Each structure stands twice: as structure tokens, then as C-alpha cells.
Amino acid sequence: MPTNIDDQTPTSGGWGAHVCLTPALLPLYNVADYIVVVIDIFRATSSICYGIENGAEAIIPVSEVEECSAYREKGLDYLLAAERDGKVVDGFDFGNSPFSYTAEKVAGKTIVLTTTNGTHALHLSRSAKKIVIGSFLNITALSTWLKKQQENILLVCSGWKNNFNLEDTLFAGAVIEQLKTPGFDPDDAAIAANDLFQLGKGDINGYLQKTSHSERLKKLGIEKDIAFCLQTDITTAIPVLQGERLVKLV
Amino acid sequence: MPTNIDDQTPTSGGWGAHVCLTPALLPLYNVADYIVVVIDIFRATSSICYGIENGAEAIIPVSEVEECSAYREKGLDYLLAAERDGKVVDGFDFGNSPFSYTAEKVAGKTIVLTTTNGTHALHLSRSAKKIVIGSFLNITALSTWLKKQQENILLVCSGWKNNFNLEDTLFAGAVIEQLKTPGFDPDDAAIAANDLFQLGKGDINGYLQKTSHSERLKKLGIEKDIAFCLQTDITTAIPVLQGERLVKLV
């Protein structure tokens, strides 16, 4: 299927996947034409996948710490998760660490979550046909589902403060790897992401060691979180946005 | 040298190179802190390098076709080059093909040039410490000069209508390859660009065949131009912006 050369959206009649390398590039896409996969590997979307897998009733992503606080004032029995610059904000129950999203902590609970990058990407994607959440934890379940949809797919890398980052891009490339079939139509960013995944796939943690983001995360003392988030296929739940809530796709 | 984690600009005391993957990401950078290299491999910056090498007195990049036309009305003996969507605009002397920039055509002449992507990137970079023009044609002369500056360097990929493209990214990665020294500080985009260059360097034209851009360019019948633009080190001139004119750096 040929790509429309003046527009990012693949022409009708087939399907393709595009990679949006940072949320700052989202205005280039007609988001309403796509199923969007939001990606924030370290650590928001990994933790969301793990939390939904572990029985969280819903995760409500919000943009601002203040919105998160507002839920406390409503007197609801919600868990409040807020992170800025990779750290838990004072006064909140927890942040983005996947170890906070175990079954004993989250089963049956609703969590209100604000993070630096992931919720930003998610909110900018609101006009999509559907928004689902991806991470290495649920990659094969997600990719299998995506293949069945036969819709155009936009993999949105949350990046770091609108900048490109390698970990989200490598994950996008890993999804492309599973989607590739005859007639499948990737854009240049999808080709690049997939090629970078080919380079890194033997040892993704090792590959990412050379990034500045890795240095930043090390300073935050979250090496264990990183190793956790790079595990493949330990979950099968696909979080999907329904209204303002991320819930398990059924 | 550590990178300032909240800001793209490397901290003082050393030097680094960052890759801006499309002009749409330029607002993320404090452009005034950098020497900017503008990259539009197919074909604006390749043709500019070739034209300046071949004795063009100056090349004046302008954003709009109308600005280009305005120079004709001034009655000056300028060559007017205008391209949109990869084609010469009706009524202009030529467009972006490097074969229009031979010595016999351009020596001693001033050329007014407007293109789809390259001049867009150039105009958005105007606040830089200095703006120079890069292509495979002058890559080693350019990289050698960049290394001597010991300034932070921003490699700006012009892309295609603000979208990421592989050819400009591969060139950025090729420059990174020449700049790499102990203490050199690339960002994630520079690491990715360099890794993609490593994948493609054995046969860059072959590597780029898989891109949709390559399909578009083939439709325009400019395979010869593409092969020309991928030649390495056939020129040594470095075009630099002085006021509104690109001239030979001396």
C-alpha cells in the first residue's frame, strides 16, 4: 500500500504503523485516524500495565499534580500517584515505580496518576479512535491485538519533556517488529525505530546504558525499576482509555 | 562532561553535539547556545554546498516563493531557484538539483533559493551563534572545522514538512561519527542517529531504498540527483550564513 506522500496518514484500503517520536510531533498527525499506543517505558506505562494486570479497577491519568490532589478532597478511596522529574511528589501515596502496583496494593482500587511525560502524551492523543497503553510487560498481547484491528496505528513515544528518548523508541521498534507483514506500511520513524530495536534487542538494558536518560535514572536510584520495566511478556492485560479512566480491555 | 538533565544544552566547560530530528523540535533547544548545522540532504543543502564550491558568490535562502520572485522585480542579475514538493516552480530558473549548481552556471552569481524544508530549518535557526550548511559532499571539511570550534553543536535535520526522515538523520549520525572523542557528549537523538549511520554506512543509498521518501523521490525522477548527493567529500567549501546570504566560510 503506498503512503500518501504529503500526509502522514496511510491511504485507505490497508493499514500501517507510524511512530511519533515525541509528543511535540503529535500536531503533525491526524490523530483521529489512528489507534494510538502511548509509550512511556520508564516508568508510567509499564506501571499502568502492571497495575491493570494486578486488578486495579481503573487508573485515571491527569496532567497536573493539583488535579491529582483534587481527588483527595473529593473524599474518595482513591490511591494518589504523583511524580515529577522522576520523584514521588511530597504528600502522595506513590509515584511511578512498578513495585507500587502489586496486587496487594492495587487490586480493586482506583488510582489517580500524574507523571512527567506519559500523561502528557496521553492527553494530547485524546482524539484518537482508541488509546491503549504499551510496555515491554504486555508487548505480545498488545501486538497481537493491534494486528487484529487492521486499523492505522500510531505509536506515541512520550519521550522526556518533549525530547526524543531511546527507550520509548526501542519499544516502538519492538512493536513494529511484531506487526511487520506483507503490505504493512511503516514511515521513516517506524523504520528507524525498528532498526534501533534490531541493534538493541540482544541486550536492551545494556544498549540503553549509553543514554543520558540512563544516567539520570541511575541518580534516582531506580535501577531495579528499570530492570523490571524491561521484562517481556509478564502481563497480558491491555489498558484502554474509556472516558477519563484506563481500564482493562475486554 | 555530564549533560544538564532538564535542559538540552550541555553544561559549560566542554562540548557536545545534539541532533534536532525535525525543525518542529527546534523550540526545545536554546538555539543561541549552539553552532547550527542545517541538513537537507535531498537536495537543498547538497546543492548549496556544491554551488558555493563552484564559485557562487552567495546563495540567499528565502522562505516563500513570493520572496524569491521579488528579487526578479528588483532587476538584479540573480539566479532564482524555487522548488515546492520536490519540483521546480513554474517561471523559475531552476530548483534544487545539484546539477544546476555547476561552475559554468553559478560562478560569480548570486542565487536566491527557496525550498520546501531546508530554508524552513534555516530560518528557524537564525538565533544560533553561527549557521553552517552540511551535506555528504563536504562532510569531512565540515566535521574538521566543527571539531576545532569546541562549541556546542546542533545538527538540525530539515526532514519532510516537519516530519522525521532517515537521510538527514543518517547524515547527522555520520557527522557524530567524525566528532566522537573522549569527553564528547551526545544526546539520545545523536546516539540514535549515529547507530543508524553505523547500520547504513556500507551502502547508504541501498539503506535508504526502504524509505517512503525514496519512493517519493523516485517518482520525481531524480535518482541521479540522489546518487550525486550521497557522494562523500567531493567538496571542501563550508557555506556559512552572513546576514541573509550564505557565503563561503574563509
Interface residues (C-beta under 8 A of the other chain):
Chain A: P2 T3 I5 D6 Q8 L21 T22 A24 L25 P27 L28 D85 K161 N162 N163 F164 N165 L166 T169 D185 D187 D188 A189 I191 A192 D195 L196 Q198 L199 K210 T211 S212 H213 E215 R216 K219
Chain B: P2 T3 I5 D6 Q8 L21 T22 A24 L25 P27 L28 D85 K161 N162 N163 F164 N165 L166 T169 D185 D187 D188 A189 I191 A192 D195 L196 Q198 L199 K210 T211 S212 H213 E215 R216 K219
